[in-house]
Amino acid sequence: MHVIAGCNIMYNQGLTFPPVYSYLYEMQPLVTYTVVGFKYIFPFLTCEQIYCLLSAICGALFIVESVNFVYRITSFRKIFILLSLFLIPESFAISMYPNSAIFAAVFFVCALNRLLDGKFYVAMVLMVIAPLYRIDILIVYPVVFFISKEECKREYNEVGIFSCSHTSICDDWILGAAGKPFNRIDRL
């Protein structure tokens, strides 16, 4: 509710960097600006409705992209992958309420699929954007080094190293802009 309250304040008082009021801005800086941006596009919806709608859309995209990713690395039938995905409650429950983790998860899984397509620069951009929605996603970034194909090993390693280092730089810049560069360390 604090994120939504911060979005309402920012929408009513204008864009500010950092927001006047927000919940854990240093851990999820892009969420507030995404919701407020959509609020300017759809002023007839409340910030809460926009956040819930975006979470639901990202949840559906996450399931589709996850099924495609697992299919591509295992070749199991997609219906079995989908059914097994529903055995993990968090895979669908994460989008049943406004949650910034689903934004980061969908960007990361999309990046993994783009890596398998050979679209390394698109994957890099997606992997740089994901932690701006939720910094926790960096925990799973090393998986990039384990899914690499032999013929693309160098490119995969470059994507992983670039994404992690660039994300760190962007994150430090954003935290510095918020005036709390070391505040995050307490919460990790």
PyMOL commands that set and color helices and strands:
alter all, ss='L'
color gray80, all
select helices_A, chain A and resi 2-13+29-41+47-74+78-85+89-93+100-117+120-133+135-140+143-146+150-177+183-187
alter helices_A, ss='H'
color red, helices_A
deselect
rebuild
show_as cartoon
